[in-house]
């Protein structure tokens, strides 16, 4: 009577195996998302610096 696979032995039959082209496409998408996010963060930072002092100088 077998209880099952040992935790140290990965099941080779399960899962999706990606081709090299799919791995490259996934990596390219990940890099594009990371660059887009970095640009957005920098844009928000710059806008905060530009608008920051102007918000403080206003009538109460």
N, C-alpha and C positions, 0 to 999 in steps of 0.2 A: 504494500500500500504506500503510495507516494503522496506526500503532503504538497509539494509544489517545487518551484525553482528556488534556489538559494538566492538571497538578495545580492550577493556579489557577482552572480552570473547574469549579465544582461540578456534579454530574450532577443535573439537575432531575427526572429520572424516578424516581429511587430515594428510598426513605424514606417515612415516614408523616407526613402532614400533619394536625395536630390542629385541631379546631374551637376557636373561642373558649371555648365552654363546657368543653371538655376541658382547655384551658390553665388556666382559672380553677380547675377541680377539682384539677388537678395542683399548682397554687400553694397552694391551701387545704390540701391534704394535706401539702405540704412545710412550711408554716408550723406546722401541728398537730404534726408530728414534731419540729420544732425547739423548739417551746414545751414539749413533753413531755420532751425531752432536757434542756432547761434546768432544768425543775422537778426532774427526777431528780438532776441535778448539785447543785442547791441543797439538796435533801433530804439527799444523802450528806454534803455539807459541814457542814450543821447537825448531823446525827447524829454526825459526827466531833468537832465542838466539844463537844457535850453529853456524849458518852461518853469523850472524850479524858482529862480529868483523873481520871475515876473509874477508869480502867484503871491509871493510875500509882499510885494509893493503894490498894494491896492487899498482903496478906502474901506474902512470898517463899517 
